[in-house]
Amino acid sequence: MTWGSKREKHNRYELIACAFGGHVLVGTDVRIIDEEDGAVVRQDRDLRWHRCLRCDSWFPRQPPKEPTREHLPHRDEIEVPLRGKGLRDRYVLRLIAAERAIHVLVLSGLAVAVFLFIGHRQTLKHDYVAIINGLFGASGGPDAKKGLLGDFRHLFVISPSHLYDIGFLLVGYATLEAFEMVGLWFAKRWAEYLTFLATLVFVPVEVYELTTSFGWLKVVILILNLAIVLYLLLGKRLFGLRGGHAADVARRRADGGWEAIDRRPVPRSDV
C-alpha cells in the first residue's frame, strides 16, 4: 500500500500552524480501526496512517501497545482545529493585535512620562534653565528654541492642568488600544468593529498631517491603517457587507470542520 502527502499552497497557513503547534492526529490510542474511520486514520498491515486534521498530511504510526479506547470517538466528540480562511483570518487579526500592543506600550510610556514630568516639573525646569544658560548664555538665544531643547521648552509653557488632561487622554487611548488588542487576539467580533471605528477616526487626521508636513513614516502609518480598515470592512464583512457576519460564519464553516476534511481527497491504496 502506498501513501502520498500532497501539500498544496491552499494549506500553507495550516502547515505554519502545525510547524509551531504540532500536528493534530486522532485514533492514536484506539484498539480497532473501522472502515468508516478511513477519512482520518487507516490500517496498513502493521502500520496505521493518521491524517492531520489541520494540514491534511498523513503520518505512519505503530498501533498502541496499551490502547485506552476501543473505537475512534464519534465526529461530534472530535474538535477539528481551525483551518482554511478562518485560520488565515486568525493570523491577520493577531498581527493587528500585535501592532496594537506596540501602541499600548508607547502610549503607556508617554502617559507615565507626562505624569512624572508633572511631579518633577520645578526640578526639571531648574535643570533646563541651567543647561540653556550653560550652552547659550543667560539670554538663551534663537538656537535654544530649536530642536529637542525647543520642544522640551514648550512643556514648561503648558499649564499643569492641561498636562493632566494630556496624561489622562493618553491613558484612555492606551486602554482603548488594549481592549482592541485582547479582543482581536481572541477573534471577537466586537473587537473588529471597535478597531475599525477607532482606526477610521484617525485616518483624516493622518491625511491632514501629511498635507502639512510630509514624512515617509507618516505615509507608512497611513497605508497600514487604510489596509486594516479595508480588511476589516471587506474581508471580515462588517456592517452587513458581502453578506455580513452570517456569510463570514458560513465561509469559515465551509473551509473548516468535517465538511472541509471530507472534501479533501484521501490517498489511494495499492495492494
PETA-V940939 format. One record per residue. RES is the residue in one small letter. PHI is phi in whole degrees, -180 to 180 (* if undefined). OMEGA is omega in degrees with one decimal (none if undefined). Layout:
BEGIN
RES/PHI/OMEGA, RES/PHI/OMEGA
END
This chain:
BEGIN
m/*/-179.5, t/-114/-177.0, w/-129/177.0, g/-119/176.0, s/-124/-174.3, k/-83/-177.7, r/-115/-179.3, e/-106/-176.5, k/-70/179.5, h/-65/-175.2, n/-113/-178.8, r/-65/178.0, y/-69/177.3, e/-64/179.8, l/-65/176.6, i/-64/-179.5, a/-63/179.8, c/-70/179.0, a/-63/-178.8, f/-94/-174.7, g/-106/-178.9, g/88/-180.0, h/-77/-178.5, v/-109/-177.7, l/-113/176.6, v/-124/177.7, g/83/-179.9, t/-76/-176.7, d/-121/-176.1, v/-103/-177.7, r/-81/-172.1, i/-119/174.2, i/-105/-179.4, d/-90/-178.9, e/-63/-178.2, e/-73/176.9, d/-87/-171.1, g/-60/179.8, a/-71/-176.1, v/-126/178.4, v/-154/-179.0, r/-137/178.4, q/-92/177.0, d/-133/-176.3, r/57/-176.1, d/-92/-178.9, l/-119/170.0, r/-120/177.5, w/-106/-176.8, h/-110/179.8, r/-96/174.5, c/-70/-177.7, l/-71/-179.7, r/-103/-173.3, c/-104/176.0, d/72/176.2, s/-77/-179.1, w/-111/-175.7, f/-134/179.0, p/-81/176.2, r/-142/173.1, q/-75/174.5, p/-57/-177.6, p/-67/177.7, k/-74/179.0, e/-129/-178.0, p/-63/179.2, t/-103/177.9, r/-133/178.9, e/-83/-178.0, h/-132/176.3, l/-63/178.3, p/-61/175.5, h/-66/-177.0, r/-56/-179.9, d/-66/-179.4, e/-93/-177.5, i/-102/178.3, e/-88/178.3, v/-83/-179.0, p/-68/178.9, l/-62/-179.6, r/-148/176.1, g/66/-177.5, k/-67/175.3, g/-63/177.3, l/-69/176.8, r/-60/178.9, d/-61/179.0, r/-61/177.7, y/-63/-177.9, v/-64/-179.6, l/-62/-179.7, r/-75/172.0, l/-66/176.5, i/-64/178.1, a/-62/177.6, a/-65/176.9, e/-64/176.7, r/-67/178.0, a/-62/176.4, i/-63/177.3, h/-59/-178.4, v/-61/-179.2, l/-65/-178.2, v/-67/-178.5, l/-65/178.3, s/-65/177.5, g/-63/177.8, l/-65/179.2, a/-63/177.8, v/-62/179.7, a/-63/179.5, v/-63/-178.5, f/-68/175.3, l/-66/178.1, f/-62/179.5, i/-62/-177.7, g/-69/-178.0, h/-121/-173.6, r/-59/-175.7, q/-66/179.2, t/-64/179.3, l/-65/179.4, k/-66/177.6, h/-62/179.3, d/-66/-179.7, y/-64/179.7, v/-62/179.9, a/-65/179.2, i/-67/179.9, i/-64/179.6, n/-65/179.7, g/-70/-178.1, l/-89/-171.2, f/-123/-178.7, g/90/-175.5, a/-64/-178.3, s/-81/179.9, g/80/-178.7, g/99/-176.5, p/-65/-178.7, d/-66/-179.6, a/-70/-178.6, k/-99/-178.4, k/-108/173.4, g/64/-175.8, l/-65/178.8, l/-64/177.6, g/-67/177.9, d/-65/179.4, f/-66/179.2, r/-62/-178.6, h/-63/-179.4, l/-65/179.6, f/-77/178.5, v/-79/-178.6, i/-69/-179.6, s/-71/179.3, p/-57/179.9, s/-64/177.5, h/-70/176.7, l/-66/175.0, y/-61/178.4, d/-59/179.3, i/-63/-179.9, g/-62/179.7, f/-68/175.7, l/-64/177.5, l/-64/177.9, v/-63/179.2, g/-63/179.7, y/-67/177.7, a/-63/177.8, t/-65/177.3, l/-59/179.6, e/-65/178.4, a/-67/175.9, f/-61/178.0, e/-60/-177.3, m/-58/-177.5, v/-66/-179.2, g/-63/179.2, l/-68/-179.5, w/-61/180.0, f/-99/173.3, a/56/177.9, k/-86/-177.4, r/-64/-179.1, w/-62/179.7, a/-69/177.5, e/-65/177.1, y/-65/-178.5, l/-62/179.7, t/-66/178.9, f/-59/-177.0, l/-67/-178.5, a/-65/179.5, t/-75/-177.9, l/-63/-177.9, v/-59/-174.6, f/-90/179.2, v/-61/177.5, p/-60/178.3, v/-65/-179.9, e/-68/176.7, v/-64/179.0, y/-62/179.1, e/-61/178.7, l/-68/179.8, t/-71/-179.3, t/-88/178.5, s/-152/-176.2, f/-77/174.9, g/-158/-177.2, w/-65/177.5, l/-64/178.0, k/-65/178.5, v/-63/-179.2, v/-62/-179.6, i/-64/179.1, l/-63/179.6, i/-62/179.4, l/-62/-179.4, n/-68/176.6, l/-65/178.0, a/-64/178.5, i/-64/-180.0, v/-61/-178.3, l/-67/179.2, y/-63/-178.9, l/-67/-176.8, l/-70/-174.5, l/-96/-177.7, g/-67/179.4, k/-97/170.3, r/57/179.2, l/-73/176.1, f/57/175.8, g/80/179.8, l/-67/178.0, r/53/177.8, g/95/175.5, g/70/-175.2, h/-64/-179.4, a/-62/178.5, a/-67/178.4, d/-66/178.0, v/-64/179.4, a/-64/178.5, r/-64/179.8, r/-67/178.5, r/-69/179.9, a/-70/-178.9, d/-84/-177.4, g/-128/178.7, g/75/-176.3, w/-67/178.8, e/-60/179.0, a/-70/179.5, i/-63/-179.7, d/-67/-179.9, r/-75/-178.8, r/-74/-178.4, p/-66/176.5, v/-92/179.9, p/-54/177.6, r/-80/179.3, s/-111/177.4, d/-120/-178.2, v/-92/none
END
